Amino acid sequence: MKVLVTGATGFIGQYLVPELLARHHSVMAVARDAGRAQKMPWHKQVTFIASDIYDPALDPLRVFGVPDAVVHLAWPGLPNYKDLFHFEKNLPADYAFLKSMILGGVKHVLVTGTCLEYGMQSGALSEETVTVPATPYGLAKDTLRKFLQALQSKHLFTLQWVRLFYMYGPGQNPGSLLAQLDSAIARKEAVFNMSGGEQVRDYLPVEEAARDLASLLDHPDCSGIINCCSGNPITVRQLVEQRIADRRSDIKLNLGHYPYPDYEPMAFWGDNTKIKSLK
C-alpha cells in the first residue's frame, strides 16, 4: 500500500514511519524541515517531500499524487492548547488539504484526534462518549472530525479518527512532564517541581501508539472514532515516581509547586476495547 504520512518527523511520525515500512508499505513522508528528515534513520527508505501542507498555494494532488491512504498527523502549535489559531487557521487548512486528497481519489484517511475532544468529563471515556471540548485545540479537532464525517455523506471513503491520549518516549516535547524530569535528573538536581500529582491520566509509550496506528491502517474495517490509549488509569505522581525508580535517581519531588491544569478534569482515562480487539 502506498501511504502518505504528514507530520512524518514529529513525535509520533518518527516512530510510525518505520512501523509502516516493517509492514511493507511504500511510504511518502511529508514534513516542512528537510534537514530534520535527513537525520531520521528511515530517510533513505521513503520518498520524502519537504512541503508545508498549510500553504494556501499548495496543490496537494499535483505534489503528492493519489496514495492508497493518508495518515494525517500534522498539526502546528502544540502544546499550546488554548490559542485561537487552532480553529482560525489549522482547522480550515486541515479540512481543505484532506478534502482535496479525498476528492482526488484517496479512499482511506486516518487522522489523529485528541482526548481533549471529551472536554471536562471524568472517568473512563469511550468512543460513544459525547464530546464537549473545552479548549480551542479540542474544539478544532472535534469540528474537523464532524466536517469529515459530513463529507462522507457525499463521497465514499474510510475514515479512522484516532483519539490520542497521553504519550511519552524519546523525542517528546522537551516541555512535557517526563522530558523535564529526565532533564532534571541528568542535571543532577536535588528537587523536581511539579503539581500535586493526584491527577489520574492514561499514558502510553509512543512506540506502542505507533504500532496501534500502523495496525489500524491494515484494518480499514475498524473505522470511525477509535481511542488510542492504554486503558490503565494512573496518577501523575505514580508515573513520575516510577520514572525516578527506573532511572535509579534520588531526586525529591516538590509536590504542589504548580497548579493543576484548568482545561482538564482531575481524573479521566480511555476505554481501549475497540483498538484492543485488533491485538
VEXDREN-2710 file (C-alpha; in Angstrom, 1 decimal):
% VEXDREN-2710
k/r/px/py/pz
1/MET/0.0/0.0/0.0
2/LYS/1.2/3.5/-0.8
3/VAL/0.8/5.6/2.3
4/LEU/1.2/9.4/2.6
5/VAL/2.2/10.5/6.1
6/THR/2.0/14.1/7.1
7/GLY/4.0/15.3/10.1
8/ALA/6.4/12.4/9.5
9/THR/9.2/13.9/11.5
10/GLY/7.1/14.7/14.5
11/PHE/6.9/12.8/17.8
12/ILE/4.6/10.1/16.5
13/GLY/5.6/10.2/12.9
14/GLN/9.2/9.3/13.5
15/TYR/8.0/6.1/15.1
16/LEU/5.1/5.4/12.8
17/VAL/7.1/5.5/9.6
18/PRO/9.4/2.5/10.5
19/GLU/6.3/0.6/11.6
20/LEU/4.7/1.1/8.2
21/LEU/8.0/0.1/6.4
22/ALA/8.2/-3.0/8.5
23/ARG/4.7/-3.9/7.3
24/HIS/5.9/-3.5/3.7
25/HIS/4.1/-0.3/2.9
26/SER/5.5/2.2/0.5
27/VAL/5.8/5.5/2.4
28/MET/5.7/9.0/1.2
29/ALA/6.8/11.1/4.2
30/VAL/5.9/14.8/4.3
31/ALA/7.3/17.4/6.7
32/ARG/8.5/21.0/6.4
33/ASP/12.0/20.5/7.7
34/ALA/14.2/18.6/5.2
35/GLY/17.2/18.8/7.5
36/ARG/15.4/17.1/10.3
37/ALA/14.1/14.4/7.9
38/GLN/17.6/13.6/6.7
39/LYS/18.5/12.7/10.3
40/MET/15.8/10.1/10.5
41/PRO/17.1/6.5/10.2
42/TRP/14.4/5.7/7.7
43/HIS/15.1/8.7/5.4
44/LYS/16.6/6.7/2.6
45/GLN/13.8/4.1/2.7
46/VAL/11.0/6.5/2.0
47/THR/10.0/9.1/-0.6
48/PHE/10.5/12.3/1.3
49/ILE/8.8/15.6/0.3
50/ALA/9.6/18.8/2.1
51/SER/6.3/20.6/1.9
52/ASP/4.0/22.9/4.0
53/ILE/0.6/21.4/3.7
54/TYR/-0.8/24.6/5.2
55/ASP/0.4/26.7/2.3
56/PRO/-2.7/28.0/0.6
57/ALA/-0.9/27.9/-2.8
58/LEU/-0.2/24.2/-2.5
59/ASP/-1.8/21.8/-4.9
60/PRO/-1.8/18.6/-2.9
61/LEU/-2.7/16.3/-5.8
62/ARG/0.0/17.7/-8.1
63/VAL/2.6/17.4/-5.4
64/PHE/1.6/14.1/-3.7
65/GLY/-0.5/12.3/-6.3
66/VAL/-3.2/9.9/-5.1
67/PRO/-1.8/7.4/-2.5
68/ASP/-3.8/4.5/-1.3
69/ALA/-4.1/6.0/2.2
70/VAL/-3.3/9.3/4.0
71/VAL/-2.2/9.3/7.6
72/HIS/-2.6/12.9/8.8
73/LEU/-0.5/13.6/11.9
74/ALA/0.5/17.2/11.2
75/TRP/-0.9/19.9/13.5
76/PRO/1.2/23.0/14.2
77/GLY/1.3/24.9/17.5
78/LEU/1.2/22.2/20.2
79/PRO/1.3/22.1/23.2
80/ASN/-0.4/25.4/23.2
81/TYR/-4.0/24.1/23.6
82/LYS/-5.7/27.4/24.2
83/ASP/-4.8/29.6/21.3
84/LEU/-7.5/30.5/18.8
85/PHE/-5.3/29.7/15.8
86/HIS/-6.3/26.1/16.2
87/PHE/-9.7/26.7/14.7
88/GLU/-9.0/30.0/12.9
89/LYS/-6.1/28.6/10.9
90/ASN/-5.4/24.9/11.4
91/LEU/-9.0/23.7/11.1
92/PRO/-9.8/25.2/7.7
93/ALA/-6.3/24.4/6.4
94/ASP/-6.6/20.8/7.5
95/TYR/-10.0/20.3/6.1
96/ALA/-9.0/21.9/2.8
97/PHE/-6.0/19.6/2.5
98/LEU/-7.9/16.4/3.4
99/LYS/-10.9/17.3/1.2
100/SER/-8.6/17.9/-1.8
101/MET/-7.0/14.4/-1.3
102/ILE/-10.4/12.7/-0.9
103/LEU/-11.9/14.4/-3.9
104/GLY/-8.8/13.4/-5.9
105/GLY/-9.5/9.8/-5.2
106/VAL/-8.0/8.8/-1.8
107/LYS/-10.2/6.2/-0.2
108/HIS/-8.6/5.7/3.2
109/VAL/-7.9/8.5/5.7
110/LEU/-6.5/8.1/9.2
111/VAL/-6.5/11.3/11.2
112/THR/-5.2/11.7/14.8
113/GLY/-7.6/13.4/17.1
114/THR/-7.2/14.1/20.8
115/CYS/-8.6/13.1/24.2
116/LEU/-9.2/16.8/24.8
117/GLU/-12.3/16.4/22.5
118/TYR/-14.0/14.9/25.5
119/GLY/-13.6/18.1/27.5
120/MET/-14.0/18.2/31.2
121/GLN/-15.7/14.8/31.6
122/SER/-14.3/12.4/34.2
123/GLY/-13.9/8.7/34.4
124/ALA/-13.5/6.1/31.7
125/LEU/-14.2/7.7/28.3
126/SER/-15.3/5.5/25.4
127/GLU/-15.8/6.3/21.7
128/GLU/-19.5/6.7/22.4
129/THR/-19.0/9.4/25.0
130/VAL/-20.4/12.7/23.7
131/THR/-17.8/15.3/23.0
132/VAL/-17.8/18.6/24.8
133/PRO/-14.4/20.2/24.1
134/ALA/-13.3/22.9/26.5
135/THR/-10.2/24.2/24.6
136/PRO/-9.7/25.7/21.1
137/TYR/-7.5/22.8/20.3
138/GLY/-10.1/20.2/21.3
139/LEU/-12.8/22.2/19.6
140/ALA/-10.9/22.4/16.3
141/LYS/-10.1/18.7/16.3
142/ASP/-13.6/17.7/17.1
143/THR/-15.0/20.0/14.4
144/LEU/-12.6/18.6/11.8
145/ARG/-13.9/15.1/12.6
146/LYS/-17.5/16.3/12.1
147/PHE/-16.6/18.0/8.8
148/LEU/-15.0/14.8/7.5
149/GLN/-18.0/12.7/8.6
150/ALA/-20.3/15.1/6.8
151/LEU/-18.0/14.8/3.7
152/GLN/-18.6/11.0/3.9
153/SER/-22.2/11.6/3.1
154/LYS/-21.1/12.9/-0.4
155/HIS/-18.0/10.9/-1.1
156/LEU/-17.2/7.3/-0.2
157/PHE/-14.0/6.9/1.9
158/THR/-12.9/5.2/5.0
159/LEU/-12.3/7.5/8.0
160/GLN/-10.4/6.3/11.0
161/TRP/-10.5/9.1/13.7
162/VAL/-7.9/8.1/16.3
163/ARG/-8.1/9.9/19.6
164/LEU/-4.7/10.0/21.2
165/PHE/-4.4/10.2/24.9
166/TYR/-1.0/10.9/26.6
167/MET/2.1/9.5/25.1
168/TYR/5.7/9.5/26.2
169/GLY/9.1/8.4/24.9
170/PRO/12.3/9.6/23.3
171/GLY/11.8/12.6/21.2
172/GLN/8.8/14.0/23.1
173/ASN/8.4/17.7/23.6
174/PRO/11.1/19.0/26.0
175/GLY/8.4/20.8/27.9
176/SER/6.4/17.7/28.7
177/LEU/6.4/16.2/32.2
178/LEU/8.7/13.2/31.8
179/ALA/11.1/15.1/29.5
180/GLN/11.5/17.8/32.1
181/LEU/12.0/15.1/34.8
182/ASP/14.7/13.4/32.7
183/SER/16.5/16.7/32.2
184/ALA/16.4/17.5/35.9
185/ILE/17.8/14.0/36.7
186/ALA/20.5/14.5/34.0
187/ARG/21.5/17.8/35.6
188/LYS/21.6/16.1/39.0
189/GLU/19.2/18.5/40.5
190/ALA/18.1/17.7/44.1
191/VAL/14.4/18.7/43.6
192/PHE/11.8/18.4/40.9
193/ASN/9.0/20.9/40.9
194/MET/5.6/19.6/39.9
195/SER/1.8/19.8/40.6
196/GLY/0.3/17.8/43.5
197/GLY/0.3/14.8/41.1
198/GLU/-3.1/13.5/42.1
199/GLN/-4.5/13.8/38.5
200/VAL/-5.4/10.5/37.0
201/ARG/-4.4/10.1/33.4
202/ASP/-3.9/7.5/30.7
203/TYR/-0.3/7.1/29.4
204/LEU/1.0/5.1/26.5
205/PRO/4.6/4.7/25.2
206/VAL/4.8/6.3/21.8
207/GLU/6.2/3.1/20.3
208/GLU/3.0/1.3/21.2
209/ALA/0.9/4.1/19.9
210/ALA/2.8/3.9/16.6
211/ARG/2.2/0.2/16.4
212/ASP/-1.5/0.7/17.0
213/LEU/-1.8/3.3/14.2
214/ALA/0.0/1.0/11.8
215/SER/-2.3/-1.9/12.8
216/LEU/-5.4/0.3/12.3
217/LEU/-4.2/1.2/8.8
218/ASP/-4.1/-2.5/8.0
219/HIS/-7.7/-2.9/9.3
220/PRO/-9.9/-0.4/7.5
221/ASP/-12.9/-2.3/8.8
222/CYS/-12.1/-0.8/12.2
223/SER/-13.3/2.7/11.3
224/GLY/-15.0/5.7/12.9
225/ILE/-13.8/7.0/16.2
226/ILE/-11.1/5.0/17.9
227/ASN/-9.4/5.6/21.3
228/CYS/-5.6/5.1/21.2
229/CYS/-4.7/4.6/24.9
230/SER/-3.6/2.1/27.5
231/GLY/-6.9/1.9/29.3
232/ASN/-5.0/1.9/32.5
233/PRO/-5.5/4.9/34.8
234/ILE/-2.5/6.1/36.8
235/THR/-1.8/9.2/38.8
236/VAL/0.7/11.6/37.6
237/ARG/2.6/11.2/40.8
238/GLN/2.8/7.4/40.3
239/LEU/4.1/7.9/36.8
240/VAL/6.8/10.3/38.0
241/GLU/7.8/8.0/40.9
242/GLN/8.1/5.1/38.5
243/ARG/10.3/7.1/36.2
244/ILE/12.6/8.1/39.1
245/ALA/12.8/4.5/40.2
246/ASP/13.6/3.3/36.7
247/ARG/16.4/6.0/36.5
248/ARG/17.7/5.0/39.9
249/SER/17.6/8.6/40.9
250/ASP/17.3/10.1/44.4
251/ILE/15.7/13.4/43.2
252/LYS/13.0/14.6/45.6
253/LEU/9.5/15.8/44.5
254/ASN/8.3/19.3/45.4
255/LEU/4.6/18.5/45.1
256/GLY/2.1/21.3/44.7
257/HIS/4.6/23.8/43.2
258/TYR/2.5/24.2/40.1
259/PRO/-1.4/24.4/40.0
260/TYR/-3.4/21.8/38.3
261/PRO/-4.3/22.5/34.7
262/ASP/-7.7/24.2/34.3
263/TYR/-8.5/22.6/31.0
264/GLU/-8.6/19.0/32.1
265/PRO/-10.7/17.1/34.7
266/MET/-8.8/15.6/37.7
267/ALA/-9.5/12.0/36.6
268/PHE/-10.0/10.6/33.2
269/TRP/-8.7/7.7/31.0
270/GLY/-9.6/5.9/27.9
271/ASP/-11.6/2.8/27.1
272/ASN/-9.4/1.0/24.6
273/THR/-11.7/-2.0/24.0
274/LYS/-12.1/-1.1/20.3
275/ILE/-8.4/-0.9/19.4
276/LYS/-7.5/-3.8/21.7
277/SER/-9.8/-6.1/19.6
278/LEU/-7.2/-5.9/16.8
279/LYS/-4.4/-7.4/19.0
END
